[in-house]
Amino acid sequence: MDKNSQVLMKNNEVEKKVYSAPAVSKAIEIITFLSKYKNKESTLTEISKGVSVNSSTCYRILQTLVSEKVLRYKDETKKFSLGSYLMVLGNRASEFIDYMEVTREYMGKIEKLTKSTCGLCQRVGDQWLYVETKIPDSPYSISIKVGQRFDLNAGATAKLLMAYLSPKEREEILDRIGLIKYTNTTKFDREEFLNEMPVIREQGFSVSIGEHYEGISGISFPIFNKLGDIEFAITVIMLKNGRNKEDLKNVAIQVKELIDELTSLI
């Protein structure tokens, strides 16, 4: 294995930090408590005891969930139950699961076509993360892990996701996280970085050659939802191996045919 691959694997092995938000955890416990048939309509006292939280804290969480229509409250019985918005979320989750299955199928096709690692990526705040991966059985494949996060300031995926934000959002994100010179080819100048955004939107993909990791190239494509908003990115990651920008664009044109098929299905 070459030095660049070892560096990438080392970065991939960094442990993920675990963060906790007690109020959110308790809200989920409350929803789970009310989802059980025997608890489907419960009072504040019953819920407070059921999830082991004091009444005042429980009341504040319940009021928030009611205001968001996640829960329903009947004044005449003083009882809480699951709300109508959970039906919307349930239907959305069902759609998500359906098109995830289709997406995995097409990721497999892309991995076979390119003989390269393929990752399904999603934006989370000022970062993006891998939510699904396809890694070819090859000693030259690049290892990535579901859940790995990266800032939106370098590489094919970051540039693609930034390209589909408004100019104001891009500027705000860069004000918060800045541009970091990860390698000698990282686009470190803000104007140069932002000037690439309309080009990416025009061609329908972004290309990176060693901008995030030395010796690693990437091509990223948008996946749109039914409303026309970008939902995910699919990124192909490969060792540079002498490929130039034109070589990667030729690969991108072939992959884009599959991406367009996938988008039409979901």
C-alpha positions as a Markdown table, in Angstrom:
| # | Residue | x | y | z |
|---|---|---|---|---|
| 1 | Met | 0.0 | 0.0 | 0.0 |
| 2 | Asp | 1.4 | 3.4 | -0.9 |
| 3 | Lys | 1.9 | 6.3 | 1.5 |
| 4 | Asn | -1.1 | 8.3 | 0.4 |
| 5 | Ser | -3.4 | 5.3 | 1.1 |
| 6 | Gln | -1.9 | 4.8 | 4.5 |
| 7 | Val | -2.4 | 8.4 | 5.4 |
| 8 | Leu | -6.1 | 8.2 | 4.3 |
| 9 | Met | -6.7 | 5.0 | 6.3 |
| 10 | Lys | -5.1 | 6.6 | 9.3 |
| 11 | Asn | -7.5 | 9.6 | 9.1 |
| 12 | Asn | -10.4 | 7.2 | 8.6 |
| 13 | Glu | -9.6 | 5.5 | 11.9 |
| 14 | Val | -10.0 | 8.6 | 14.0 |
| 15 | Glu | -12.7 | 7.9 | 16.6 |
| 16 | Lys | -16.0 | 9.7 | 16.3 |
| 17 | Lys | -17.0 | 11.9 | 19.2 |
| 18 | Val | -20.3 | 11.2 | 20.8 |
| 19 | Tyr | -22.5 | 14.2 | 21.8 |
| 20 | Ser | -25.6 | 14.1 | 24.0 |
| 21 | Ala | -28.6 | 16.5 | 24.3 |
| 22 | Pro | -30.6 | 15.4 | 27.3 |
| 23 | Ala | -33.8 | 17.2 | 26.3 |
| 24 | Val | -33.8 | 15.6 | 22.9 |
| 25 | Ser | -33.1 | 12.1 | 24.5 |
| 26 | Lys | -36.1 | 12.6 | 26.8 |
| 27 | Ala | -38.3 | 13.8 | 24.0 |
| 28 | Ile | -37.5 | 10.6 | 22.1 |
| 29 | Glu | -38.2 | 8.5 | 25.3 |
| 30 | Ile | -41.6 | 10.3 | 25.6 |
| 31 | Ile | -42.5 | 9.5 | 22.0 |
| 32 | Thr | -41.5 | 5.9 | 22.5 |
| 33 | Phe | -43.4 | 5.7 | 25.7 |
| 34 | Leu | -46.6 | 6.9 | 24.1 |
| 35 | Ser | -46.1 | 4.6 | 21.1 |
| 36 | Lys | -46.8 | 1.6 | 23.3 |
| 37 | Tyr | -50.5 | 0.6 | 23.2 |
| 38 | Lys | -50.9 | 0.6 | 27.0 |
| 39 | Asn | -49.6 | 4.2 | 27.2 |
| 40 | Lys | -51.3 | 5.6 | 24.0 |
| 41 | Glu | -53.1 | 8.2 | 26.1 |
| 42 | Ser | -51.3 | 9.3 | 29.2 |
| 43 | Thr | -51.3 | 12.2 | 31.7 |
| 44 | Leu | -48.3 | 14.4 | 32.6 |
| 45 | Thr | -47.8 | 12.4 | 35.8 |
| 46 | Glu | -47.9 | 9.1 | 34.0 |
| 47 | Ile | -45.4 | 10.2 | 31.4 |
| 48 | Ser | -43.1 | 11.8 | 33.9 |
| 49 | Lys | -42.9 | 8.6 | 35.9 |
| 50 | Gly | -42.7 | 6.4 | 32.8 |
| 51 | Val | -39.6 | 8.2 | 31.5 |
| 52 | Ser | -38.1 | 9.1 | 34.9 |
| 53 | Val | -38.0 | 12.9 | 34.5 |
| 54 | Asn | -39.3 | 15.6 | 36.9 |
| 55 | Ser | -42.7 | 17.0 | 36.1 |
| 56 | Ser | -41.6 | 20.6 | 35.3 |
| 57 | Thr | -39.0 | 19.4 | 32.7 |
| 58 | Cys | -41.5 | 16.8 | 31.3 |
| 59 | Tyr | -44.2 | 19.5 | 31.0 |
| 60 | Arg | -41.9 | 21.8 | 29.0 |
| 61 | Ile | -40.9 | 19.0 | 26.6 |
| 62 | Leu | -44.5 | 18.0 | 26.2 |
| 63 | Gln | -45.6 | 21.5 | 25.4 |
| 64 | Thr | -42.9 | 21.8 | 22.7 |
| 65 | Leu | -43.9 | 18.5 | 21.1 |
| 66 | Val | -47.5 | 19.5 | 21.1 |
| 67 | Ser | -46.7 | 22.9 | 19.5 |
| 68 | Glu | -44.9 | 21.0 | 16.7 |
| 69 | Lys | -47.8 | 18.6 | 16.3 |
| 70 | Val | -45.6 | 15.7 | 17.2 |
| 71 | Leu | -48.0 | 15.1 | 20.2 |
| 72 | Arg | -51.6 | 15.8 | 20.7 |
| 73 | Tyr | -53.2 | 17.1 | 24.0 |
| 74 | Lys | -56.9 | 16.6 | 24.9 |
| 75 | Asp | -57.9 | 19.3 | 27.4 |
| 76 | Glu | -61.0 | 17.4 | 28.5 |
| 77 | Thr | -59.1 | 14.3 | 29.6 |
| 78 | Lys | -55.7 | 16.1 | 30.4 |
| 79 | Lys | -54.0 | 13.3 | 28.4 |
| 80 | Phe | -51.3 | 13.3 | 25.7 |
| 81 | Ser | -51.0 | 11.1 | 22.7 |
| 82 | Leu | -49.0 | 10.8 | 19.4 |
| 83 | Gly | -49.7 | 13.6 | 17.0 |
| 84 | Ser | -50.6 | 13.9 | 13.3 |
| 85 | Tyr | -47.1 | 15.1 | 12.2 |
| 86 | Leu | -45.7 | 11.7 | 13.1 |
| 87 | Met | -47.7 | 10.3 | 10.2 |
| 88 | Val | -46.0 | 12.8 | 7.8 |
| 89 | Leu | -42.6 | 11.8 | 9.2 |
| 90 | Gly | -43.5 | 8.1 | 8.9 |
| 91 | Asn | -44.5 | 8.4 | 5.3 |
| 92 | Arg | -41.4 | 10.4 | 4.6 |
| 93 | Ala | -39.2 | 7.7 | 6.2 |
| 94 | Ser | -41.0 | 5.1 | 4.2 |
| 95 | Glu | -40.2 | 7.0 | 1.0 |
| 96 | Phe | -36.6 | 7.4 | 2.2 |
| 97 | Ile | -36.2 | 3.6 | 2.8 |
| 98 | Asp | -37.6 | 2.9 | -0.7 |
| 99 | Tyr | -35.2 | 5.2 | -2.5 |
| 100 | Met | -32.3 | 4.1 | -0.4 |
| 101 | Glu | -32.7 | 0.6 | -1.8 |
| 102 | Val | -32.7 | 2.0 | -5.3 |
| 103 | Thr | -29.7 | 4.2 | -4.5 |
| 104 | Arg | -27.7 | 1.3 | -3.2 |
| 105 | Glu | -28.4 | -0.6 | -6.4 |
| 106 | Tyr | -27.1 | 2.3 | -8.5 |
| 107 | Met | -24.1 | 2.8 | -6.2 |
| 108 | Gly | -23.2 | -0.8 | -7.0 |
| 109 | Lys | -23.4 | -0.1 | -10.7 |
| 110 | Ile | -21.2 | 3.0 | -10.3 |
| 111 | Glu | -18.6 | 1.0 | -8.2 |
| 112 | Lys | -18.5 | -1.7 | -10.9 |
| 113 | Leu | -18.2 | 0.9 | -13.8 |
| 114 | Thr | -15.4 | 2.9 | -12.1 |
| 115 | Lys | -13.8 | 0.1 | -10.1 |
| 116 | Ser | -13.6 | 2.7 | -7.4 |
| 117 | Thr | -15.0 | 3.4 | -3.9 |
| 118 | Cys | -18.4 | 5.0 | -3.9 |
| 119 | Gly | -20.0 | 7.0 | -1.1 |
| 120 | Leu | -23.5 | 8.4 | -0.5 |
| 121 | Cys | -23.0 | 11.7 | 1.3 |
| 122 | Gln | -25.4 | 14.2 | 3.0 |
| 123 | Arg | -24.9 | 17.7 | 4.3 |
| 124 | Val | -25.2 | 18.2 | 8.1 |
| 125 | Gly | -24.8 | 21.9 | 9.0 |
| 126 | Asp | -21.3 | 23.1 | 8.0 |
| 127 | Gln | -20.2 | 19.5 | 7.4 |
| 128 | Trp | -21.0 | 16.5 | 5.3 |
| 129 | Leu | -21.0 | 12.8 | 6.2 |
| 130 | Tyr | -21.1 | 9.4 | 4.6 |
| 131 | Val | -24.4 | 7.6 | 5.0 |
| 132 | Glu | -23.7 | 4.6 | 2.8 |
| 133 | Thr | -20.6 | 3.2 | 1.1 |
| 134 | Lys | -19.7 | 0.7 | -1.7 |
| 135 | Ile | -16.1 | -0.4 | -1.6 |
| 136 | Pro | -14.7 | -2.7 | -4.3 |
| 137 | Asp | -12.8 | -5.9 | -3.4 |
| 138 | Ser | -9.4 | -4.6 | -4.4 |
| 139 | Pro | -6.1 | -3.9 | -2.6 |
| 140 | Tyr | -6.1 | -0.5 | -4.3 |
| 141 | Ser | -9.6 | 0.5 | -3.1 |
| 142 | Ile | -9.9 | 3.4 | -0.7 |
| 143 | Ser | -11.5 | 2.7 | 2.7 |
| 144 | Ile | -14.3 | 5.0 | 4.0 |
| 145 | Lys | -16.7 | 4.6 | 6.9 |
| 146 | Val | -20.3 | 5.4 | 7.4 |
| 147 | Gly | -20.6 | 8.4 | 9.8 |
| 148 | Gln | -17.3 | 10.0 | 8.9 |
| 149 | Arg | -17.7 | 13.8 | 8.8 |
| 150 | Phe | -15.7 | 16.5 | 6.9 |
| 151 | Asp | -16.0 | 20.3 | 6.7 |
| 152 | Leu | -17.6 | 21.9 | 3.6 |
| 153 | Asn | -14.4 | 23.6 | 2.6 |
| 154 | Ala | -12.4 | 21.2 | 0.3 |
| 155 | Gly | -12.8 | 18.3 | -2.0 |
| 156 | Ala | -15.4 | 17.2 | -4.5 |
| 157 | Thr | -18.2 | 16.5 | -2.1 |
| 158 | Ala | -17.9 | 19.8 | -0.2 |
| 159 | Lys | -17.7 | 21.8 | -3.4 |
| 160 | Leu | -20.7 | 20.1 | -4.9 |
| 161 | Leu | -22.9 | 20.6 | -1.8 |
| 162 | Met | -21.8 | 24.2 | -1.5 |
| 163 | Ala | -22.5 | 24.8 | -5.2 |
| 164 | Tyr | -26.2 | 24.1 | -4.6 |
| 165 | Leu | -26.6 | 26.6 | -1.7 |
| 166 | Ser | -27.4 | 30.2 | -2.1 |
| 167 | Pro | -24.5 | 32.7 | -2.3 |
| 168 | Lys | -25.4 | 34.0 | 1.1 |
| 169 | Glu | -25.3 | 30.6 | 2.7 |
| 170 | Arg | -21.9 | 29.8 | 1.2 |
| 171 | Glu | -20.4 | 33.0 | 2.5 |
| 172 | Glu | -21.8 | 32.4 | 6.0 |
| 173 | Ile | -20.4 | 28.9 | 6.1 |
| 174 | Leu | -17.0 | 30.0 | 4.9 |
| 175 | Asp | -17.1 | 32.8 | 7.5 |
| 176 | Arg | -17.6 | 30.1 | 10.2 |
| 177 | Ile | -15.2 | 27.4 | 9.1 |
| 178 | Gly | -12.8 | 29.2 | 6.7 |
| 179 | Leu | -10.7 | 27.6 | 4.0 |
| 180 | Ile | -7.9 | 25.3 | 5.0 |
| 181 | Lys | -4.9 | 24.4 | 2.9 |
| 182 | Tyr | -5.1 | 20.6 | 3.3 |
| 183 | Thr | -2.7 | 20.0 | 0.4 |
| 184 | Asn | -0.7 | 21.9 | -2.2 |
| 185 | Thr | -3.7 | 21.8 | -4.6 |
| 186 | Thr | -6.4 | 22.8 | -2.1 |
| 187 | Lys | -8.4 | 25.8 | -3.4 |
| 188 | Phe | -7.4 | 28.1 | -0.5 |
| 189 | Asp | -8.4 | 31.4 | -2.1 |
| 190 | Arg | -12.1 | 32.3 | -1.4 |
| 191 | Glu | -12.7 | 33.9 | -4.7 |
| 192 | Glu | -11.3 | 31.0 | -6.6 |
| 193 | Phe | -13.3 | 28.5 | -4.5 |
| 194 | Leu | -16.6 | 30.4 | -5.0 |
| 195 | Asn | -15.9 | 31.0 | -8.8 |
| 196 | Glu | -16.1 | 27.2 | -9.3 |
| 197 | Met | -19.7 | 27.0 | -7.9 |
| 198 | Pro | -21.5 | 28.0 | -11.1 |
| 199 | Val | -19.3 | 25.7 | -13.2 |
| 200 | Ile | -20.2 | 22.8 | -11.0 |
| 201 | Arg | -23.9 | 23.5 | -11.3 |
| 202 | Glu | -23.6 | 23.9 | -15.1 |
| 203 | Gln | -21.8 | 20.6 | -15.7 |
| 204 | Gly | -23.7 | 18.7 | -13.0 |
| 205 | Phe | -20.7 | 17.3 | -11.0 |
| 206 | Ser | -17.6 | 18.5 | -9.2 |
| 207 | Val | -14.0 | 17.2 | -9.6 |
| 208 | Ser | -11.2 | 17.2 | -7.1 |
| 209 | Ile | -7.6 | 16.1 | -7.7 |
| 210 | Gly | -5.7 | 15.9 | -4.4 |
| 211 | Glu | -7.5 | 18.9 | -2.9 |
| 212 | His | -8.4 | 17.2 | 0.3 |
| 213 | Tyr | -5.9 | 14.3 | 0.5 |
| 214 | Glu | -2.6 | 14.1 | -1.5 |
| 215 | Gly | -2.9 | 11.5 | -4.3 |
| 216 | Ile | -6.7 | 11.1 | -3.9 |
| 217 | Ser | -9.2 | 12.2 | -6.6 |
| 218 | Gly | -12.9 | 12.5 | -6.3 |
| 219 | Ile | -15.9 | 13.1 | -8.5 |
| 220 | Ser | -19.2 | 14.1 | -6.9 |
| 221 | Phe | -22.8 | 14.2 | -8.3 |
| 222 | Pro | -26.0 | 15.6 | -6.9 |
| 223 | Ile | -29.1 | 13.5 | -6.1 |
| 224 | Phe | -32.3 | 15.6 | -6.1 |
| 225 | Asn | -35.6 | 14.9 | -4.3 |
| 226 | Lys | -39.0 | 15.3 | -5.9 |
| 227 | Leu | -39.1 | 19.0 | -5.1 |
| 228 | Gly | -35.8 | 19.5 | -7.0 |
| 229 | Asp | -33.7 | 20.1 | -3.9 |
| 230 | Ile | -30.4 | 18.4 | -3.4 |
| 231 | Glu | -30.9 | 15.4 | -1.0 |
| 232 | Phe | -27.6 | 13.6 | -1.3 |
| 233 | Ala | -24.4 | 13.5 | -3.2 |
| 234 | Ile | -22.8 | 10.4 | -4.6 |
| 235 | Thr | -19.0 | 10.6 | -4.7 |
| 236 | Val | -16.6 | 8.4 | -6.5 |
| 237 | Ile | -13.2 | 8.2 | -4.8 |
| 238 | Met | -10.0 | 6.9 | -6.4 |
| 239 | Leu | -6.3 | 7.0 | -6.3 |
| 240 | Lys | -4.9 | 9.6 | -8.6 |
| 241 | Asn | -2.7 | 7.2 | -10.6 |
| 242 | Gly | -1.7 | 9.8 | -13.2 |
| 243 | Arg | -5.3 | 10.7 | -14.0 |
| 244 | Asn | -5.7 | 14.4 | -15.0 |
| 245 | Lys | -8.8 | 16.6 | -14.9 |
| 246 | Glu | -9.9 | 15.6 | -18.4 |
| 247 | Asp | -9.6 | 11.9 | -17.5 |
| 248 | Leu | -11.9 | 12.4 | -14.5 |
| 249 | Lys | -14.4 | 14.4 | -16.6 |
| 250 | Asn | -14.6 | 11.5 | -19.1 |
| 251 | Val | -15.3 | 9.1 | -16.2 |
| 252 | Ala | -17.9 | 11.7 | -14.8 |
| 253 | Ile | -19.8 | 11.8 | -18.1 |
| 254 | Gln | -20.2 | 8.0 | -18.0 |
| 255 | Val | -21.3 | 8.0 | -14.3 |
| 256 | Lys | -23.7 | 10.9 | -14.9 |
| 257 | Glu | -25.8 | 8.7 | -17.1 |
| 258 | Leu | -26.4 | 6.4 | -14.2 |
| 259 | Ile | -26.9 | 9.4 | -11.8 |
| 260 | Asp | -29.6 | 10.8 | -14.2 |
| 261 | Glu | -31.3 | 7.4 | -14.3 |
| 262 | Leu | -31.3 | 7.2 | -10.5 |
| 263 | Thr | -32.7 | 10.7 | -10.1 |
| 264 | Ser | -35.5 | 10.0 | -12.4 |
| 265 | Leu | -36.5 | 7.0 | -10.3 |
| 266 | Ile | -36.5 | 8.7 | -6.9 |
